[in-house]
């Protein structure tokens, strides 16, 4: 009986320690003054081109952020690739309730990219993010992140 409990407990612990995402990184930006010239950069190494990937952008923001969304410019470079696109992330519902998960005065909103990034070959890539809001510098955003999962 003790062996079964030990095996089950070990399996649960190993499952809990399992890596959830292929890539999951955040970079802090100045919550009081994120300038449009301040770039969050994420280096990514793709070692197995046989996998397909799903991508998501994540933003940590203050509950008192003054806009309902944030516009970002995402640039992907690597190998022969050099592409960029704009992406809107909604942060508040029409009634003012924040999207995502909140803890204290900060919330985290993660949205899957509808645009599939053309990272399909083995190699090193860089994903860069800048804010494209009309207010510059922008206050109320604390971190931006990239989450990549294998499909």
C-alpha positions in Angstrom: 0.0 0.0 0.0 2.8 2.4 0.9 4.5 1.7 -2.5 1.3 2.6 -4.3 0.9 5.9 -2.4 4.6 6.7 -3.0 4.2 6.0 -6.8 1.1 8.1 -7.0 2.7 11.0 -5.1 5.8 10.8 -7.3 3.7 10.9 -10.4 1.7 13.9 -9.2 4.9 15.8 -8.3 6.5 15.0 -11.6 3.3 16.1 -13.4 3.2 19.3 -11.4 6.8 20.1 -12.2 6.3 19.5 -15.9 7.2 22.4 -18.2 3.9 24.0 -19.3 5.1 26.2 -22.2 7.8 25.9 -24.8 8.6 29.6 -24.2 7.2 31.9 -21.6 9.0 35.2 -20.9 8.0 38.6 -19.7 9.9 41.9 -19.8 9.2 44.8 -17.5 8.5 48.2 -19.0 8.3 51.5 -17.1 4.8 51.4 -15.6 4.9 55.2 -15.3 6.4 56.0 -18.7 6.6 53.3 -21.4 7.9 55.2 -24.4 7.2 54.1 -27.9 10.9 53.9 -28.5 11.4 51.4 -25.6 11.5 47.9 -27.0 10.9 44.6 -25.2 13.0 42.0 -26.9 12.6 38.2 -26.7 15.3 35.9 -28.2 13.9 32.5 -29.2 15.8 29.4 -30.4 13.9 26.9 -32.5 15.7 23.6 -32.5 13.0 21.4 -34.0 11.4 22.6 -37.1 9.0 19.6 -37.2 6.8 21.2 -34.5 4.0 23.7 -35.1 3.6 26.4 -32.5 0.8 28.5 -31.0 1.6 32.0 -29.9 0.1 34.4 -27.4 0.9 37.9 -26.2 0.5 38.8 -22.6 0.2 42.2 -20.9 0.4 43.1 -17.2 -1.4 46.3 -16.5 -2.7 48.5 -13.7 -6.4 48.5 -12.8 -6.3 52.3 -13.2 -4.9 52.1 -16.7 -6.8 54.9 -18.6 -7.6 53.1 -21.9 -9.7 50.1 -22.7 -7.0 48.4 -24.8 -3.3 48.6 -25.9 -2.0 48.5 -29.4 1.4 46.8 -29.9 3.8 46.4 -32.8 5.3 43.0 -33.0 8.4 42.4 -35.1 9.8 39.0 -35.8 13.4 38.7 -37.2 15.6 35.6 -37.8 17.1 33.6 -40.6 15.7 35.4 -43.7 12.6 36.5 -41.8 11.8 40.2 -41.1 8.2 40.9 -40.6 6.0 43.0 -38.3 2.3 43.6 -37.6 0.1 45.6 -35.3 -2.0 43.9 -32.6 -4.7 45.1 -30.3 -5.1 43.6 -26.9 -8.4 44.5 -25.1 -7.8 45.2 -21.4 -11.3 46.3 -20.1 -14.8 45.3 -20.9 -17.4 48.0 -21.7 -18.6 48.0 -18.1 -15.0 48.8 -16.9 -14.3 45.3 -15.6 -10.7 44.2 -16.4 -10.1 41.2 -18.6 -7.7 38.5 -17.5 -6.5 37.6 -14.1 -6.1 40.2 -11.4 -4.0 40.2 -8.2 -4.0 43.4 -6.2 -3.7 46.4 -8.4 -2.3 44.5 -11.4 -4.1 42.4 -14.0 -2.7 40.0 -16.7 -4.4 39.7 -20.0 -3.2 37.0 -22.4 -4.5 36.7 -25.9 -3.7 34.1 -28.6 -2.3 35.5 -31.8 -4.7 35.2 -34.7 -1.7 35.7 -36.9 0.4 32.7 -37.1 4.1 33.7 -36.8 6.2 32.4 -39.7 8.7 30.7 -37.4 9.0 27.4 -39.0 12.7 26.8 -39.6 15.4 25.8 -37.2 17.3 28.8 -36.0 17.5 31.9 -33.7 14.7 34.4 -33.8 14.0 37.7 -32.1 10.5 38.9 -31.3 10.3 42.6 -30.4 7.4 44.5 -29.0 6.8 48.3 -28.8 3.6 50.2 -27.8 1.7 52.0 -30.5 -0.7 54.1 -28.4 -1.3 57.8 -29.1 -0.2 58.7 -25.6 3.6 58.7 -25.5 4.9 57.9 -22.9 2.2 55.5 -21.8 1.6 54.7 -18.2 -0.2 51.8 -16.6 1.5 48.9 -18.4 4.1 47.0 -16.3 5.2 44.0 -18.4 4.7 42.5 -21.8 5.3 38.8 -22.6 5.4 36.1 -25.2 4.0 32.6 -24.6 4.7 29.9 -27.2 3.3 26.3 -27.0 3.9 23.4 -29.2 0.8 22.1 -31.0 
